[in-house]
Amino acid sequence: MARVKRGVTAHAKHKKVLKAAKGYYGRRKNTIRVAKQAVEKANQYAYRDRKRRKRTFRALWIQRLKAAVRPFGLNYSRFVAGLGKAGIVIDRKVLSDLAISEPAAFGAIVGKAKSALAV
């Protein structure tokens, strides 16, 4: 059986890892052993944080809504309960955006939620 020399594949693998490690600090950018570990860890963080980003943004929208409904004499949980009773189905992202860009429209929605709670 013929001998297989793997220099080309090894070089390609190393090149791929070192390209991914571009911009890293110290030996993490140019030594294959360290770069491989650094890239692997970076990929783990990237995977984890793609999931975490969704949580973070939802928390941001909730904080914005909490701050936006306070002047109307409501807290966040009462506001969301009022939306449910009023049958208004708007997600937190859109509500948060409305609170920032269209305060009058947001005020109308808060008014409806408030009146639904009173009933």
C-alpha positions as CSV (number, residue, x, y, z in Angstrom):
1,M,0.0,0.0,0.0
2,A,1.2,3.5,-0.8
3,R,2.4,5.8,1.9
4,V,0.2,8.8,2.6
5,K,2.0,12.1,3.4
6,R,-0.3,14.4,5.4
7,G,1.6,17.7,5.2
8,V,-0.9,19.4,3.0
9,T,-3.9,18.5,5.2
10,A,-2.0,19.4,8.4
11,H,-1.0,22.7,6.9
12,A,-4.6,23.4,5.9
13,K,-5.9,22.6,9.4
14,H,-3.4,24.7,11.1
15,K,-4.1,27.6,8.7
16,K,-7.8,27.3,9.4
17,V,-7.2,27.5,13.2
18,L,-4.7,30.4,13.0
19,K,-7.0,32.4,10.7
20,A,-9.7,32.0,13.4
21,A,-7.2,33.1,16.1
22,K,-6.3,36.3,14.2
23,G,-6.2,39.3,16.5
24,Y,-5.7,37.2,19.7
25,Y,-3.1,38.3,22.3
26,G,0.4,36.8,22.6
27,R,1.0,33.2,21.5
28,R,-2.7,32.6,21.2
29,K,-2.5,34.0,17.7
30,N,0.5,32.2,16.2
31,T,1.3,29.0,18.1
32,I,-0.9,26.2,16.9
33,R,-1.3,24.4,20.3
34,V,-2.3,27.5,22.2
35,A,-4.3,28.9,19.3
36,K,-6.4,25.7,19.0
37,Q,-7.3,25.9,22.7
38,A,-8.2,29.6,22.4
39,V,-10.3,29.1,19.3
40,E,-12.1,26.1,20.9
41,K,-12.9,28.2,24.0
42,A,-14.0,31.1,21.9
43,N,-16.4,28.9,20.0
44,Q,-17.9,27.6,23.3
45,Y,-18.4,31.2,24.5
46,A,-20.0,32.1,21.2
47,Y,-22.4,29.2,21.3
48,R,-23.4,30.0,24.9
49,D,-23.8,33.7,24.3
50,R,-26.0,33.3,21.3
51,K,-28.5,31.7,23.7
52,R,-27.8,34.3,26.4
53,R,-28.3,37.3,24.0
54,K,-32.0,36.5,23.8
55,R,-32.3,36.5,27.6
56,T,-30.4,39.8,27.9
57,F,-32.5,41.6,25.3
58,R,-35.7,40.4,26.9
59,A,-34.5,41.7,30.3
60,L,-33.6,45.1,28.7
61,W,-37.1,45.4,27.2
62,I,-38.7,44.6,30.5
63,Q,-36.5,47.2,32.3
64,R,-37.5,49.8,29.7
65,L,-41.2,48.9,30.1
66,K,-40.9,49.1,33.8
67,A,-39.5,52.6,33.6
68,A,-42.1,53.7,31.0
69,V,-45.2,52.6,33.0
70,R,-44.1,54.1,36.3
71,P,-45.3,57.6,35.4
72,F,-48.7,56.2,34.7
73,G,-49.0,54.8,38.2
74,L,-48.5,51.2,37.3
75,N,-45.7,48.7,37.8
76,Y,-44.6,46.2,35.2
77,S,-46.5,43.1,36.4
78,R,-49.8,45.1,36.7
79,F,-49.2,46.5,33.2
80,V,-48.7,43.0,31.7
81,A,-51.7,41.7,33.6
82,G,-53.8,44.6,32.2
83,L,-52.6,43.9,28.7
84,G,-53.7,40.3,29.1
85,K,-57.2,41.3,30.4
86,A,-57.6,43.9,27.6
87,G,-56.7,41.2,25.0
88,I,-53.8,43.2,23.7
89,V,-51.2,40.9,22.2
90,I,-48.0,42.9,21.6
91,D,-44.6,41.5,22.5
92,R,-42.2,43.2,24.8
93,K,-39.8,44.2,22.1
94,V,-42.4,46.2,20.2
95,L,-43.8,47.7,23.4
96,S,-40.4,48.8,24.4
97,D,-39.8,50.4,21.0
98,L,-43.2,52.2,21.2
99,A,-42.3,53.5,24.7
100,I,-39.2,55.2,23.3
101,S,-40.3,56.3,19.8
102,E,-44.1,56.8,20.2
103,P,-44.9,57.9,23.7
104,A,-48.4,59.0,22.8
105,A,-49.3,55.6,21.3
106,F,-47.7,53.8,24.3
107,G,-49.7,56.0,26.6
108,A,-52.9,54.9,24.9
109,I,-52.0,51.3,25.3
110,V,-51.2,51.9,29.0
111,G,-54.6,53.6,29.3
112,K,-56.4,50.5,27.9
113,A,-54.5,48.2,30.1
114,K,-55.3,50.3,33.2
115,S,-59.0,50.4,32.3
116,A,-59.0,46.7,31.8
117,L,-57.6,46.2,35.3
118,A,-60.2,48.5,36.8
119,V,-63.1,46.4,35.5
